[in-house]
């Protein structure tokens, strides 16, 4: 089970969009209070980056752009210890 699946299935978090590429998986989650969270996870080794309260530009990157831009964002929080 991934972190995204855990939150979506057991914490009542809505999965707004999800996207995979050969190296990264990205998801946009919506909480009941309206806050949003982007989570990007490496598919070939451990590592998760979370971006809280993403801008519309960051959401657009998640949907259609280069997921590495989110992975390398200065606003991203490394959740490798999760």
C-alpha positions in Angstrom: 0.0 0.0 0.0 1.3 3.5 -0.9 1.0 6.6 1.2 -1.5 8.0 -1.3 -3.7 4.8 -1.1 -3.5 4.9 2.7 -4.7 8.4 2.9 -7.4 8.0 0.2 -8.8 4.7 1.7 -8.5 5.3 5.4 -8.3 9.0 6.1 -11.1 10.3 4.0 -8.7 12.2 1.7 -9.9 12.8 -1.9 -7.7 11.8 -4.8 -8.1 14.6 -7.2 -5.6 13.4 -9.9 -2.9 10.9 -10.2 -0.1 10.5 -12.8 2.7 8.1 -13.3 5.9 8.2 -15.5 8.7 5.7 -15.6 10.5 7.1 -12.6 7.9 9.0 -10.5 4.3 8.8 -9.4 2.5 12.0 -8.5 -0.9 12.6 -6.9 -3.0 15.6 -5.9 -4.9 15.0 -2.7 -7.7 17.1 -1.2 -8.5 17.2 2.5 -12.0 17.8 4.0 -11.0 21.3 5.1 -10.2 22.3 1.4 -6.4 22.1 1.7 -4.5 20.3 -1.0 -1.3 18.3 -1.1 0.9 17.1 -3.9 2.8 13.9 -3.2 5.5 12.6 -5.5 7.1 9.2 -5.0 10.1 7.6 -6.8 9.1 4.3 -8.3 12.6 2.8 -8.5 13.8 3.6 -5.0 12.6 5.0 -1.7 11.7 8.6 -1.5 8.6 10.8 -1.1 8.3 14.6 -1.5 5.2 16.4 -0.3 4.2 19.9 -1.4 1.6 21.5 0.8 -1.0 24.0 -0.6 0.3 23.9 -4.2 -0.1 26.8 -6.5 -2.1 26.4 -9.7 1.2 26.3 -11.6 2.4 23.4 -9.5 -0.9 21.6 -10.0 -0.5 22.1 -13.8 3.0 20.6 -13.7 1.6 17.6 -11.8 -1.1 17.1 -14.4 0.9 17.7 -17.6 4.5 18.7 -16.9 7.8 17.4 -15.8 7.3 15.7 -12.4 11.0 16.3 -11.6 10.2 20.0 -11.2 8.0 19.1 -8.3 10.5 16.6 -6.9 13.2 19.2 -7.0 11.1 22.1 -5.8 12.4 24.3 -2.9 8.9 24.1 -1.4 8.9 20.3 -1.3 9.2 18.5 2.0 11.2 15.3 2.0 9.3 12.5 3.6 11.9 9.8 3.2 11.5 8.7 6.8 7.8 7.9 6.4 
